[in-house]
Amino acid sequence: MSIITLSHGSGGASTNKLIEELFYKYFNNDILLQKNDSSILPMCNGKIAVSTDSFVINPIFFNGGDIGKLSVCGTVNDLAMSGAKPLYITVGFIIEEGLELKDLERIVKSISETANEANVKIVAGDTKVVEKGSGDKIYINTTGIGVMERDVYLSSENIKTGDKVIISGTLGDHGVCIMSKRKNLKFDVEVESDCGLLNELIDNVLNTSENVRILRDPTRGGLATTLNEFSKESNKGIVINECSIPVKMEVESMCEILGLEPLYIANEGKVVLIVGEEDAEEVLKVMRSHPRGKDAEIIGEVIEDDRQMVCLKTEIGGTRVVNMPVGELLPRIC
């Protein structure tokens, strides 16, 4: 008997199989099949972008953020990845009986502060309370709405051979932060989550180049999953260079101790983009001028490859295939 497992929520191979073979089977339409972080909808006087997400992170408070900040950042970032200007968010709460009111107020305040920073309005909401033991403190569901001010369509279909791959900063900060907090791991250095807003950074990038092919925030499944999705959807190969991939020393050390690979660890404040070779250096310069992109790097390029493989050139001169992750590395990271 087939059942749902934690791996179906990992963002990796099991998640992709569930989406492709079940959800797309019954929810098949041209808008949903855009397969981006948010969907572009035609309206009478233009286009809007819509995205929805649910947040079930454990723990709900962590170094660098909380479930409230995460819910706004995740929704705003998803809208920005489609080139939209985020405007409105709805917020639904599922609260477990027994949650302390001071914790709920802390979360709601965090939502308000992050929404103000992103210049978006909370315009609707819902609250449900479930019996103790029927949830895990609090779950949050959001829907975001943005307006398409640019005539741009960002999609894997746009990817061309020779395009460059850029990451906006260091990998794995969020996932390692959550794991160390959840497992109460005592390291000499405490890693802070990269949970943050990307809409301003993305706006700067799109103002710089008309040759940005696609944007994506590498959350569940990390960079490896995102690049495999790009490769599969574009029918191209991607080669990345290990020596160019930015990883904080403390994150790399913790991953080595825990047997994890930063390529597969979740991020909540990073963007990976593919851009035409002719604009790559200028886009990199613009990204590095913004606080959210100060550690940006060009990490690889798109190649012709009908096998749709993502390969890593190692520091010692070898090459290995980077597959989409199978199983669940770390559940409940967002």
N, C-alpha and C positions, 0 to 999 in steps of 0.2 A: 504494500500500500504506500503510495507516494504521499508525503506530508511536507508542509512548509518547515524549513529549518532556518537557523540564524543566518546561514550563508546566503539565503535568498534576499537578505537585506544588506548585504555587504557592499553592493555596488560593483561586484566582479562578475565572473562568468555565470553564476547561478542567477543573479539579478537580471542580467541581460537575457538569459534564456527564458525567465519568467515573463519578462516584458514582451519579448518577441513572440513567444509561443502561446501566451494566454491573453495578456492585456491588449496587444495589437490585434489579436484574433477577433475580439469582440468590440473593441473601441477603434476600429479602423476608419480613419478619415484623413484627408490631406493636411489638416491643421496639426493633428497630433503627430503625424508622420514627419513633421519637420525635425523631430528628434533633438530639439535643443533644450536648454535649461528653462526657457520660457517660449510660449507659442505666440506667433504674430497673427492677429485677427484683423481682417478688413472691416472698416467702419465707414459710415457715410462720408465723413470729412477727413479720412486718413486711416492710420493703422494704430492699434494698441498692442501691447504685449501683456500676457497674463501668465502667472506662475503660481503654483501652490506647493506647499511643503508642510511636513510634520516633524516636530522636534521632540525626541524622547531620550535625550542625552542623560547619561549617568556617569558622574555626579552632576547635579544641576548648577553647582557653583564650582568654578575652577580658576586657576591662575590665568588671568587675562580676559575673563568674561563669565557669563552665566547663560542659562537657557533662554533668558529674555533677549539679551544682546545677540545671541546666536540666531534666534528666530528672525530678527529684523535684518541682520547682516546677510543671512542665507537667502532671504527673499529678495532683498535689494540687489544683491550680487547676481542672482539668477536673471533678473530683469535686465541688468546692465550687460550681461553676456550676449543678449540679442541686439544690443545697440540702442535699447530703450532708455528713456529718462523715467526713473521710478517716481511715482506720484502718490499712490494710495496703497494701504495695507489693511486687510482684515485680520483679526486675531481671535482664535477660539481656544479656550482653556478647558482641559479635562483635569480636574484637581482631585487627588485622593484625599478622602477624609483623614484628618490628622495633620495635614500640612500646617505649619505654624504661619499665622497671619503675617508676621514680620518678614518671613521668607517670601511670601506671595507679594507683599508690598515692595520688597527689594527687587523682585523680578519685573513687576509692572513698571517701577521707576526706571529700571534699566531699558525696558522696551521704549519708554517715552524719550529718554535721553538719546538713544541710538536713532530713533525715528527723526528726532529733531536734527541730529547731526547729518542724517541723510536727506533732510528736507522733504520727508514724506509724512503723510497724515494717516493716523489710525482712524478709519471711517466706519467700521462695523466690527462686531464681535459676538462671542457666545461663551457662556460658562456652564459647564456641567460638573457636578461633584459625584464621585463614585465611592462605593463602600471601601473601607480600609481593607487592603489586600487585593483590591481589584485594579490597582494601577501602581505607579512608582512615583509618588509625590506629585508630579505634574507633567502633563504633556501639552504641547502647544501646536496648533495648526494655523498656518498663515496662507493668505492669498494676496499676491501683489499685482498691481496694475500700473503699467507705464505707457507713455506715449512715444511713438516713433517720430522723432523730429528730423531724422535723417532718412534719406532714401537709400537704405542699406539692407542687404540680406546676407547675414552671416551663416554659413553652412559648410559642412564638410564637402559638399558638392563643388565648392569653389577651389578646393586645394589643388595646387599644381606642382609638378616636379620642379625641384629647385627651391621651393619655398622654405623659409627658415622657421624653426620652432623656438619660441621664447617663453621662459618662465619668469614670473615677476619677483620671485624671491626664494628663500630657503624652504626645503621640503620637510614635511613630517612634524612640524612644530605642534600642531593641534593634537594629532593622534598620540604622540608621545606624552604630551602634557596630560591628556585624559587618562592614559594608562597608568602613569606614575601616581596620579591623584587617586584613581579608583582602587589600585592595588596597594596604596600607601607605601610606595617604594621610596626608600631613603637614599637619594643621591646627593652628592655634595652641591650640585648646581640644580636649581629648579627651572624647568623649561616652562616658558609662557606660551599659551595658545596664540596663534596668529589671527584669531577671530577678529574680523574688521571689515569695513566697507570698501568696496572697490569701484563704486560708480564714478567718482571723480577721476581716478586713474584711467578708467576705460574711456571716459569722455575725452581726456587728453590724447589718448592713443588714436581714437577715431578722428580727432581733429588733425592729426599728423599725417595719417595715411589713408588712402582710398583702396589700398591693396591688402587690408586685413581680411583674411579668408574666414576665420572662425575664432571665437573666444569660448573658453570653458573654465569653470573653477573646479580644480581637481580635488573633490571632497572624498566621498566614500570610494575606496579602491585606488585612490591616489593618482599620481601622474601616469603610472603604468596603464591603468584602466582607461584614462582619458585618451592617451595616445593610441591605444588599440582600437578604441571607438573611431577615432579619426581615420586610422588606416583602413579599417573595415568599410566605413561609409564612403571613403573616397577611392577605394581600390588602389591604394598606393602603399608604398613602404615608408617607414620612418627610421632614420638612424640618429641616435643620440650619443653624445660623448660624456663618459663618466666624469672626466676631469672638469667638465664645464658645469655640472649640475651642483647648484649651491645647497649645502647642508651644514647646519651649525655643528660645531665640533661636539657639543654636549648631546645633541640629538643623534649624531652618528655613533657616539660611544654607547649611548643607551640602547640603540638598535642592535649593536654588536652584542651587548650583554644579554639582551632579550631574544636574540635570534630573529630580528625583524629586518626588513629591507625598506629604506626610506622611500623608494619609488612607489611602494604600495600603501604608504601611510597617509591618512587623511589630512587635508589642509582646509582651513576655513577663512583664509584671507589672501589667497593667491589666485592668479589667473595664468593659464597657459594659452598662448595664441600662436596661430600660424599666419605668417605675413609674407608677401612677395619679397624676394631676395633684394630687390632694388631699394626697398624702404626699411629693411631690417635694422640697420645701424641707427637710422634716425629715430625709429620707434624705440629702440633700446635706450638711446640718449634721453628721450622724453620720459620714459618710464623711470629711469634712474634719478630724474630730477624731482620725483614725487616720493614722499615718505613711504608709501605702500609699494614702491617699486625700486627702492634704492639698491637692492641686491639682485636686480634682474640680470639675466644672462641669456645669450643665444646658446642653446644646448644641442641643436641638431638641425637636420634638414629632411625634406621629403624626397624620396627616390621612386623610380619606377620599380614596382614589384607586385606582380599579380598574386603572389602568395599572401599579400597584406600583412607583412611581418613588421614588428617593431624590434629593432636590434640595438644593443648597447656596445659601443666600443669601449673596452675597459682600459684602465690606466696602464696596464702591463702590455697592451697591444693586441689583446684578443678581442673576439666578438661573441656575444651571446644573445640569444633570443629573449625578449622580455614579453612574457605571455600575460594575459589577463589573469588576475588572481582567482584561485579556486578555493572555496571555503571562506570562513570568517576569521580574519586576523584579530579584529577588536570590535565587538558589537557595541551599539548604542553610543556612537561618537558624535551624533548630531540629532 
